[in-house]
Amino acid sequence: MDNSFDVIIVGSSFSGSFFLHRYLPKADANARILVLERGTSHSHKWQIEHKRLSSTPPNSSFVNRTPEQKYWELMIGLGGASNAWWAATLRLLPNDFKMKTQYGVGVDWPVSYEDLEPYYTEAETIMLVSGAHDGAPYPRSQPYPQPEHRFNEVDKLLKAAYPDLYFQQPNARARIDTKNRRHCCGIGVCGLCPTDSKFTILNEMSELYDDPRVTLLLEAEALHIDIEGGRATGVRYLQQGREQVAKANLVVLGANTIFNPHLLLRSGVQHPLLGKRLGEQTSMSVKLYLDGVNNFQGSTSITGSGYMLYDGPHRSEYSGCLVEAWNVPDLRLEKGRWQQKAYMKFIFEDLPSEENYVTINAENPRLPETVHQGTSDYAKRGIAHFRQVVSQILSPLPIERMEIKGPSHSEGHILGTTVMGNDAATSIVDKHLIHHQIRNLMVLGGSVFPTYSPTNPTLTMTALTLWAVDHL
């Protein structure tokens, strides 16, 4: 086998596959691209039959030293996290990109909302996102490609009370049938979508891996990036018990926030912030017992997104918060009142901390190790404020009583560890996701996020990837 390539991509999840999507039309007809995927490929039929998303256990590929603080899960397999995500495709707000300038906390991103807006639009088009057509909390240049999902009765009351702050949640679960996907069945079992409604790499982008210029190696674990004279020359990987070396002109890390820094550390790359600032959001859950209002009429599992506590001057002192209204059946065990119950999540941003990090496990260097010391005082102050105002915020609903639980141990988002920035002293990659010192090495995905806004990160990850390829 000729192991010389133009590009090597590590990982086939959102970042790796969206890189391919954007790069292949620009590549020569005889280009050679290698994709290394440490997992195998499981069809949707296999997932349904086996009642799981991957044959690789989600916690078997790393060591979590602080599970009592944060519970991380990694989806290993072709398509990566696209197999497991909940398909929420919200954009960051413009102010999320300039937290330091606007509110004096965190850092500013080296890119702006205006830079990414056309790439947000393109990513939404690729994923056929369903979203509100009566406005949005952020500027939009085009409408969503699919109509919004149906509100339930709880959503309608909140929309009436907060017309400019409450919207159908944009998501990549089809509202109407697409070429490759059925519309969302709305029964709330989205973790393992029974109708294959949500966007995944497998159901919408698998043709990328049929391109003759692309060589896909499954069960190929990247071990080390070879670096000579300040340039990446290739990647060492393990497949079927054999260590091999592939050469390349460009190396692209599109694994995830835990594997990206681990591979760089194992390759001898050094930086004071490499692997640091591991984090994500935190949340509080609220269960509502309603008086006379039935729930669960929505057409998907998360129907509403509320911005009543998200942006504003308060972010100088305590965290912003995104409200999610869930449309998952959780029946009330009282005759005639089965549907008079609702579930909501209040998701809080957190501030990055260097006390939270990824390193190399001492016992087995092939495994990354995570340490997370807990959420910041900034997020805790946001939660304290939420407790004071939650009854007022939800006052448009006829509530008999509410149950509040949290904070959560996981939101399923892993961010930080190879942050982007303009200054090589305080960041790992530049605004185009190129490593500051190794100029033919790209790092993609949530690991480049400088801050953790309340918003789900996936759409921003894909938009950043499209932006980065355009600036190669």
N, C-alpha and C positions, 0 to 999 in steps of 0.2 A: 504494500500500500504506500502510495506517495503521500507523505505526511507534511507537505508544504502547502500552505493556504494563504489567501489574501487576508482573511479575517477568521479569528476564532471567537466564538460566542460561548460563554459559560452560563448555561441556564436557558430554559425554554419557557419561562413564565411570561408575564406581561411585558417586562422590559426586553428580554431577549427576542420575543416574537414580534413586538412592535418595532424593534430595531430592524429585523429582517424585512418587515412589511415596507418600511421606508427606504431601506438600503438597496434592496434587490432591483427596483426600477432604475436606480442610479448606477448599478454595477455593470461591468463589462459582460458581454455574452459568454466569455470563457472564465469568468471569475470563479474562485473556489472558496467556499465558506464552510467552516466546520462548526457544528453545534454540539457541545458536550452537555448531556443531561444525565445526572447521577441516578435518576430513577428510571422506571420503565414506563410503558404506555398502557393505559387502561381505558377501554372504550366506555361510553355511557352505559351500554348494556352490561358490561362487566361490573361496573359500579353498582348498578341496581341489583344485579343477581347476588353480589357479595355483600351488599349493604355497607359499603365503605368506599372511600374515594381513592385509596391507594393501598398497595400491599406493603408499603413501608410505614411502620408506626410513626406518628407525627413527632414523637419526642426521642426517637432512637438515634438521631444524627447529631446531637449536641448534648452538652451537660449544663443543666440549669442549677446554679449554686444557690439561688434564692427563690425557690418556687412559692414560698409564702408571700412574696412581694409581687411577683409577676409570673404569669403562666403563659409561656410562648408555645406556639404550635407551628411547625413547618410542614408544608405540603410538598412531598417529594414525588415527582413523576412528570411525564410530558404535559406541558401546560401549567405546571406548578400551581400557584395559588389561585389561578382562574378556575380550578376544579372546586375550590372550597369557599371562595368569597361569597358574600351575600348580595353582590351586584349593585351596591350603592355607588352612584357615579356623580356625586356632588363636586362642584368646583370650589376651590378656595376663594375667599373674598379678597378684593384688592388690598385691604389693610392687612391681611394675613402675611403678605409679602414684605411688609415694612413695619414690623412690630417695634423695632428700636426707634425708628424715626417718629412713628405715630404715637407710641405709648411709653417709650423708654424702657422696655423690657425685651429680653431675648436678643435676636439679631435680625438685621434685614437680609432678605434673600438677594442674590446677585442678579436675579431676573424679576420682572414685574408681571402683574396680571395682564397688562397690555401686551407684553412679549408673548405670553402663552395663550392668549384668547383664541387666535386662529387654530392653534394646535388642540386646545380643548374642543373646539368645534369639530375638528377632523376626527379626534378620538371618539367623540359621541356618535359621529356618522358611522365609523367602523363598527362600533358596538351596537348601533341602532338603539340608542338610549331613549327611553320614555320619560317625558318631563312636562312640567306645567307650561301652558301656553298663555297664561294670564299674567305673566311677569316672573321675575326672579330676583333674588337679593344681590345679584351681580350683573354687570353689563353683558349682553349677548349680541352677537352679530347675526345669528341665524336662529330660527326656531329648532326645537328638538326634532329629530327624525321620526320619532314615534309619539302618538298621543299619550297624554298623561294617564296614569292608573286611576281607577275609580276610588274616590274618598269613601270612608265609612261615616256613620252619623256623628261620631265623636269628632272626626276631622272637620266636618261641615260646621260644627259649632265653633271650633277654634279658628277656622278660616273666616267666619263672619266677624269674630272678635278682633282678629289680627290680619286684615286683608293684605297688608304689605309685608307681613313677617311670617306668613304660614303658607306653605306650598306643597303640592304633591312632590314626594321625594323623587328626584331623577334616579332612574336605575336601569340596568341592562337586563331586566327580565321583560321579555317581549309583551307588549300590550295587545298587539295583533300579530298574527303569524308572519314569520319571515321566511326566506328561502330555506333556511336550515333549522329553524326553531319553531316550536309551537308556542302559542300565547300562554302566559302564566296561568296556572290552574287556580291560584288563589287559596290553596288550602293550608299554607303556612309551613310547609316542610322543605324549605329552600336549601337546607344544608346538603341534602342529596336530592336535587331537583328531579321529580318523577317524570316530567315532560320534556326535559332538556331545554327549558325555556330561557334560562339565564345564559348570557354570553360566556363562552369559554374559548380558549385557544383551539381546543379540539373541534368544536362544532362550527367555528367561523373562520379559523385561520390555518387549518391543517394543510391546506394546499401549499403553504409556504415551504413545507418540508418535502413536498413532491418536486420542487424546482430542481432540475438537474445540476444546478450550481451549488446546491446545499447538500452537505453530508451530515446526517444526524446519527450520532452515536449514543445509544441508550445504555444505562448502567455504566456510565463512564464518569468516574469521580475525579474532578480536577484536584491536583495535589499541590502544584507549585507553578508559579510564573517564572520562566527564565528571563533574567534581565542582564544585559551586557551593555556597558558604555552608556547607561542612562536610557536604554530602550528595551522594551519587551520583545524578546525574540521568539517566544513560543510558550506552550503550556505542557506540563507533565501531567499525565492522567493515568488512572488505574481502570482497566477493563478486563474482566474475566481473569483476575489475578495477575495480570501482566502490566507492568509500568511501561508506558510509551511516551514519546515526545512528539508533539505537533508544532511545526514552525509557522509563524504568521507575521504579516506586516502590521496588523492591528489586532489587539486583544481587547475584547469587550466583556466586562464582568456584569452579568445580568442575573445573578443568583438571588440573593436576598440580603437583608440587613445583617444577618448573622454570618452567612458564608462569605460575603464580599470582603469584610475586613479580616476574617480568619485566613483567607487565601493570601491576601496581601502580607499579613504578618508572617505567615509561613514562608513567603518568598523573600523575606529579609527587608521589606519596605518599612521604613521607619518614619514616624511623625508623632509628636506629642498627643495629637488628637485621634490618631488611627485607632478605631475600635471604641472610642469614647462617645458619650452622649447617646447611648442606647435608650430608647424610650418610645412612648406612645401616649394616647389619651387615657383618661380614666372616666368612669361613669357611675351614676346612681340610677337605680330602677324604682319606678313608682307603679304600684298596682292600685287601680281605682275601682271602687264599688259604686255603681251609678244608680240614680233614682229615676227610673222611667225611660231611659235612653238605651236602646239596644246597640250592639257593636258587631263587628266582623262582617260588614257588607263590602269591604274593599276588595279590589281585584288583584292584590299582591300582599306580601307579608309585612312590608313597612310602607305605609301609605303617605305619611306626612312628615315634613321637616319644618321645625319652627326656629325662628331666629330672634325670639323675644329677649333672650339673654346673651346673645352672641357678641355683637360688636358694639363699641362705644367707649367713652372715657374710662369706664370701670376697668378696662383691661390694663390700665396703668397700675392697678392695685390688686386685682384678682382676675381669674381666668374667665374667658368667654365660654359659652355653653351652647351646644346644639341640642335641640329637642327632637326626639324621634318618636313617632306614634306607630306602634306595632299593630298589625291586623292578624294576629295569630290566635286561633280559638283557645280559650282558657275559661271553660264554662263555669258559671256561678251555680252552685248546687242548691238552688232554691226554685221551687216550682213557679213557673211563669216568669222567671227572671234570669233564665239561662244565659242570655247574651248581655246582661247589664253589668259588664265588667270590661276594663280596659287596661292596657299595659303601655307604659311610656319609659323611654330612656333619656336621661339628661347627661350629655357627653361633654367633658371638660378638657380643655387644652392643658398641657403641662409644659414646664420649662426644661430644656435640656440640662443635664448635670454630668460632669465628668466622673462622678462616683458610680455611674451606671455604664457598663462597658462589656465588650466582647474580647476575649483573649484566647490563647491556645491552652487546651487542657494538658496539664503536666503528665498525667498518666498515659494519655493517648493523644499525641499531637495531631492526629487526623480529625479529632473532634474539637469544635469550638466550645468555649465555656462562657456562659453569661452570668453577670452579676447585676442586680438591680436593687438599690437601697430604698426605693419607695418614691412616692410622688412628692412634688415640691410643695413648699408652703403656699406658693402662688395658687396652685390647684386646690389645696385644702381651703384656702380663703374663698375660692369660688364655690366650693361645695357648701361651706358655712352660709354664704349668701343665698344659695339655692334653698337651703332649709328654711330660711326666713321668708322667702317670697313664693315658694312653690304653690301654696294655697291661693295666693292672689293671681299668679300666672294662669292657673287652671280654673279660676272662678267662673269662666263661661260654661263649665260643665256642671251638671247637677250631681255633685259628689256626696255620697253618704259617709264614706270613710276612705282613707288611703293608707297604703302600707309602703314604707320607704326602706330600701335595702341598698347596701353598698358601703364603700366604693368597690368597684369590680377589680378582679385580678387580671383581666385581659379584655382588650377590645379587638383582638385579632389583627392588630396593625403593629409592625415592628419598624421603627424609624431611627435615623441618625447613624453614627459609626463611621461614615466616610463623607462628611458634610461638604457641601459646595460653598464657594465663596470667592471673592476677588483677590484676597490676600493669601499667599501660600503659607504664611506663618500661622494662620488661624483656620485653614480649611484644607481638605484633601484634594478636591477637584475644583476646576474653574466653572464658570457659568455655563460652559458647553459640555460639562461632565468629563473633561479630559483631565487626567492626573497632572498636577502642577509640575512635577519633575519628570515624569515618564510620559512623554507627549504622544506616544502611540498606544496608550492604555486608557480606555474609557471605563467609568464605573456608573452603572445605571441603577434605578430603583429607589425604594424608600430610604436606603442608606444615605442618600445625598441630602435628605431634608434637613435644613438648618433649624427648623422649629416644628412643633407638633400642634397645629391648629385643631379645633374641634371637629373639622371636616374629615370624612373618610379620604384616604390618600390615593386610591388606585387611579382615578382619572387624572390627577396631577402627575403621577408617575408616568403614565402613558404619554401625556402631553409633553413632559420633559424629554422623553425619549425621542419623540418625533422632532422636537426642537433641536436636540443635540445632533441628530443625524443630518439635519439640514445645515448645520454649522461645522460639519467635519471638514 
